[in-house]
Amino acid sequence: MILADEQATAAVGAALASALRPGDVVALSGPLGAGKTQLVRGVLAALGHPGEVPSPTFAIVQPYEDLSPRVWHVDLYRIEDLGEIDELGLDSVGDAVLLVEWPERAGEESWPGALRLRLDFAEDGARRLTEDVPPAWQGRWPPQ
């Protein structure tokens, strides 16, 4: 799928928001500046978050506990050692949705049931979205 601009990327996030269930994990990959955080902004806006959505590059985890479902926005870009992942408490989020940027930093085995979305640069400032849809997401993604 080709996303022409930031608005198209946010619209995909809004569509994703309507498919989310408590406990879901969405793994967002792609190079710096490809639109991962913009997609998350679309998700959070569609779920009713009224404020800004900063990239959690330095905080690493930004919880949005007032949404339904609750969302934890995670950015693993600065993680250098797998041991650091354990300290984040991501295994104790309960029924929150995890939106994980740079999931490859946690290792290939992490979140085997995650919906995996990848954003890459395309021509004329557009982005290319590719997806790996696990069985738990069949019928939910892509949106009909």
C-alpha positions, 0 to 999 in steps of 0.5 A: 500500500502506498501512503501519499502523505502524513494524513494518509499515514494517520488514516491508516492508524485510525483504521488500525485503532478500530481493529485493536483489541485489549492485549494486541501488539503491533510491531512497527518497523522502518527507517528513521523518519518513515512515519512510524510515530505518525501512524501511532498518532493516528491510532491515538487520535482515533481512540480519543487522545486529545493531546500531542503525541511525542515520539517516546525515543527518550522515554522509551515507554509512553503509556496512555492509560485513559484510552479504551483500550489502554495503549503503551507506545514503545520506542526501542530505538535506543535499546542496545542490550536485550537485558534492557527490555526486561527492565521496561516491564512490557510483559506486565501490561495486562490488557493494554495494547502495545504499539512497538517501534523498532521491535527488531531491537527486542529480538526476532522471537519477541511478540510472535502474534504481533501484527507487523507493519513496515513503513519504507520511503517511496517516491515523491515523499510517499511511504510504502506500507507492508504487513505481516498478518498473523492468524489472530489478526485474520479478518481484522487486518487489513480493514475491509 
